[in-house]
Amino acid sequence: MATATTPTTTATPTTPTTGAEQTIADARERIDALDDRIIGLIQERTAVSTVVQETRIASGGRRVHLSREMEILGRYREALGKPGTALAMTLLELCRGRI
């Protein structure tokens, strides 16, 4: 008399994800999405800044308006503290080039 055999399945070993690992993975995914948005906004800001510079130069003005840049530096410093000033300087350099 033949006995029925149960087919065996081979389980693929998986590494269990802890709650902390999942939280970190989710947060990193969110950071990546935010970075993509920030990069897009910087690219948009650069394009708008180019229009301002070209218009100013075409009308006989200077490429850079220092009092306007000081306003921007102050706004970033107020919102983000001292690191905000460095961030604003980098942003200004990206948008207008080096002075």
URHUVEN-V888013 format. One line per field, one symbol per residue. psi: psi as a letter, one per 40 degrees, with the letter a starting at -180 (. if undefined). burial: 1 if it has 24 or more other C-alpha atoms within 12 Angstrom, else 0. A space follows every 10 residues. Layout:
psi->???
burial->???
This chain:
psi->hiihihhiih hhhihhhidd dddddddddd dddddddddd dddddddddd ddddddddee aidhgddddd ddddddddde addddddddd dddddeii.
burial->0000000000 0000000000 0000000000 0000000000 0000000010 0000000000 0011000010 0010000000 0000000110 110011000
